[in-house]
Amino acid sequence: MNLSVELEAREDVPAWLVYGTPVFTVVGALALSAVALVALSVNPVAAYGTMFVETLTNPFGLRQTATRTVPLALTGLAVYLPLRAGLWNVGAEGQLYMGAIVGTWIGINVSLPMVALIPLAILGAGVAGGLWAGIPAYLRAKWDVNEIITTLLLTFVAVQIASYLVRGPMQAPTGSFAQTEILPANAQLPTLPWFNVHAGILVALAVVVVISLLINHTRLGYQITFIGANHQAAAQAGMNKRAVYVFVLVVGGALAGLAGISEISGVQTRLRAFFEPGYGYTAIPIALLGRNGAFRVLLAALFFAVIFVGGSSMGVTLGVPAAIVDVIQALIILFLITAEFFKSYSIDMTLRRRTDRPNTGRVGGDT
């Protein structure tokens, strides 16, 4: 029997594959992660019950999930918006750090009432993140330098800048820890009385609405999507590809900057070296899961927030290593890559029976 495998580029992607990809990805990742749990002698049903059910059915878990969703949604949108234009912003982590640095400096050094200081700190953080992303944006638009490389490398620079500042110019005058002073009360995001969650969640929800309206109901959003689908056709249609590239990367960087100050002002109250658990990198699978819309990015951010919070609960309750969260994230990325392949190509497999050719040659010589 012969197995024939042929790849053929798809002209149209089936609707079930487009809308089912996030579901298949999550289910597949959790199913394979269950194998790792079994290897650790942990019941996967009990583990996932702790991760999802208990997290979403008690007030503490809900508060923690909502709090984690804020930076994850903002950094997810920071990757999502350039992705709509065909660009990869893998430097949301660095842009988040720059926003945290500038927003913290404003909060500590500027004396204003809360109603003026918090918006100023948010604005400063957004500008810092946008300018940091503006460097790879300019290089991409001017000289076509790959934005994946530049955004990633600038992340390491931003992390080192933060590490230097909290050990030097911005270090708290009392104590020897690598951290700034605590933000004054008027520079900390207030807590919403109904949900006991800081007001950064309102900023995140507002940004989701604005990005959704931008992409779906404006001419600029149409151009962003068109350029991402076929930049050559967009250029022939007279669209300014370079301007769009700069716009999506700078705005994406600004959103990541907002995530940085929301984490400092709403949760940690002071800037520390290596202060956050990789939200900027988690933003990549979030954007891929929610790439069909800003509200789906929000849902993906909520899902990852549950994984973060539930993973911590599993570690305490069942003794599961915290690395299981990294395993789930890695599997989600692998399944997403596989899904993108199947979106681009269809596979035709045919099993044929082998037929031996008759031997028509003569055996022996003439007599």
Residue pairs with C-beta under 8 A, 6 or more apart in sequence:
1 351
1 352
1 353
1 354
2 351
2 352
2 353
2 354
3 349
3 350
3 351
3 352
4 348
4 349
4 350
4 351
4 352
5 347
5 348
5 349
6 347
6 348
6 349
6 350
7 345
7 346
7 347
7 348
8 345
8 346
8 347
8 348
9 344
9 345
10 343
10 344
10 345
10 346
13 343
17 339
17 342
17 343
18 292
18 343
19 292
21 336
21 339
21 343
22 289
22 290
22 296
22 300
24 335
24 339
25 289
25 332
25 335
25 336
25 339
26 289
26 303
26 332
28 331
28 335
29 328
29 331
29 332
29 334
29 335
30 48
30 328
32 331
33 44
33 324
33 327
33 328
33 331
34 44
34 47
34 48
36 324
36 327
37 43
37 44
37 47
37 320
37 324
38 44
40 320
40 321
42 318
42 319
42 320
46 318
47 314
47 318
47 320
50 310
50 313
50 314
50 317
50 318
51 306
51 307
51 310
51 311
51 313
51 314
52 306
52 310
54 61
54 310
54 313
55 61
55 62
55 64
55 65
55 306
55 309
55 310
55 313
56 62
56 65
56 306
59 196
61 309
61 310
61 313
63 195
63 196
63 197
64 305
64 309
65 302
65 305
65 306
65 309
66 195
66 197
66 201
66 305
67 197
67 198
67 201
67 266
67 267
68 304
68 305
68 308
68 309
69 201
69 204
69 298
69 301
69 302
69 305
70 198
70 200
70 201
70 203
70 204
70 259
70 262
70 263
70 266
71 96
71 259
71 260
71 262
71 263
71 276
71 279
72 259
72 279
72 282
72 283
72 286
72 301
72 302
72 304
72 305
73 204
73 207
73 208
73 286
73 297
73 298
73 301
73 302
74 203
74 204
74 207
74 255
74 256
74 258
74 259
74 262
75 92
75 93
75 96
75 255
75 256
75 259
75 279
75 280
75 282
75 283
75 286
76 283
76 286
76 287
76 290
76 297
76 298
76 300
76 301
77 207
77 208
77 211
77 252
77 255
77 287
77 294
77 297
78 89
78 92
78 95
78 129
78 252
78 253
78 255
78 256
78 259
78 280
78 283
79 88
79 89
79 90
79 92
79 252
79 283
79 284
79 286
79 287
80 211
80 252
80 286
80 287
80 290
80 291
80 294
80 297
81 89
81 211
81 215
81 224
81 248
81 251
81 252
81 255
82 88
82 89
82 147
82 248
82 249
82 252
83 89
83 228
83 287
83 288
83 291
84 215
84 224
84 225
84 228
84 248
84 291
85 224
85 225
85 227
85 228
85 244
85 245
85 248
86 227
86 228
86 229
86 231
87 140
87 147
87 228
87 245
87 248
87 249
88 147
88 148
88 151
89 133
89 147
89 151
89 249
89 252
89 253
90 148
90 151
90 152
90 155
90 281
90 284
91 132
91 133
91 136
91 150
91 151
91 152
91 153
91 154
91 155
91 253
91 280
92 151
92 252
92 253
92 256
92 259
92 279
92 280
92 281
92 283
92 284
93 155
93 158
93 159
93 256
93 278
93 279
93 280
93 281
94 132
94 151
94 154
94 155
94 156
94 157
94 158
94 159
94 280
95 129
95 130
95 132
95 133
95 158
95 252
95 253
95 254
95 256
95 257
95 260
95 280
96 129
96 256
96 257
96 259
96 260
96 263
96 276
96 279
96 280
97 155
97 158
97 159
97 161
97 162
97 260
98 125
98 128
98 129
98 131
98 132
98 158
98 161
98 257
98 260
99 125
99 126
99 128
99 129
99 256
99 257
99 258
99 259
99 260
99 261
100 125
100 162
100 257
100 260
100 261
100 263
100 264
100 271
100 275
100 276
101 128
101 161
101 162
101 165
101 170
101 260
101 271
102 124
102 125
102 127
102 128
102 257
102 261
103 121
103 122
103 124
103 125
103 128
103 257
103 260
103 261
103 264
103 265
104 121
104 170
104 180
104 183
104 261
104 264
104 270
104 271
105 124
105 170
106 117
106 120
106 121
106 124
106 125
106 187
107 117
107 121
107 183
107 184
107 187
107 188
107 264
107 265
108 170
108 180
108 181
108 183
108 184
108 187
110 117
110 120
110 121
111 117
112 120
112 186
113 186
114 185
114 186
114 187
114 190
117 186
117 187
118 186
118 187
118 189
118 265
121 187
121 261
121 265
122 203
122 258
122 261
122 262
124 261
125 257
125 258
125 260
125 261
126 254
126 255
126 257
126 258
127 254
127 257
128 257
129 253
129 254
129 255
129 256
129 257
129 258
129 260
130 250
130 251
130 253
130 254
130 257
131 250
131 253
132 154
132 158
132 253
132 257
133 151
133 249
133 250
133 252
133 253
133 254
133 256
134 246
134 249
134 250
134 253
135 150
135 154
136 145
136 147
136 150
136 151
136 154
136 249
137 147
137 245
137 246
137 249
137 250
137 253
138 246
139 145
139 147
139 150
140 146
140 147
140 150
140 245
140 246
140 249
141 242
141 243
141 245
141 246
142 242
147 249
151 249
155 280
159 274
162 271
162 273
162 275
163 178
163 273
163 274
165 171
165 271
166 178
166 179
166 180
166 271
166 272
166 273
167 178
167 273
170 180
170 271
171 178
171 179
171 180
172 179
172 180
172 181
172 270
173 181
177 272
178 272
178 273
179 270
179 271
179 272
179 273
180 270
180 271
180 272
181 270
182 269
182 270
183 264
183 265
183 269
183 270
187 265
188 265
188 266
188 269
189 198
189 199
189 200
189 262
189 265
189 266
190 198
190 199
191 197
191 198
191 199
192 198
192 199
192 201
192 202
195 201
198 262
198 265
198 266
198 267
199 266
200 262
200 265
200 266
203 258
203 262
204 262
204 298
205 298
207 255
207 258
208 294
208 295
208 297
208 298
209 294
211 294
212 293
212 294
212 295
213 221
214 220
214 221
215 221
215 224
215 225
215 293
215 294
216 293
220 244
220 247
223 234
223 239
223 244
224 244
224 247
224 248
226 233
226 234
226 237
226 239
227 234
227 239
227 241
227 244
231 241
234 241
235 241
256 280
256 283
259 279
259 280
260 276
263 275
263 276
263 279
264 270
264 271
264 275
268 275
277 308
282 304
282 329
284 333
285 300
285 304
285 329
285 332
285 333
285 336
286 297
286 300
286 301
286 304
287 297
287 300
288 333
288 336
289 296
289 297
289 300
289 303
289 332
289 336
290 296
290 297
290 298
290 299
290 300
290 301
291 297
304 329
307 325
307 328
307 329
308 325
311 320
311 322
311 324
311 325
311 328
312 322
314 320
314 324
315 321
315 322
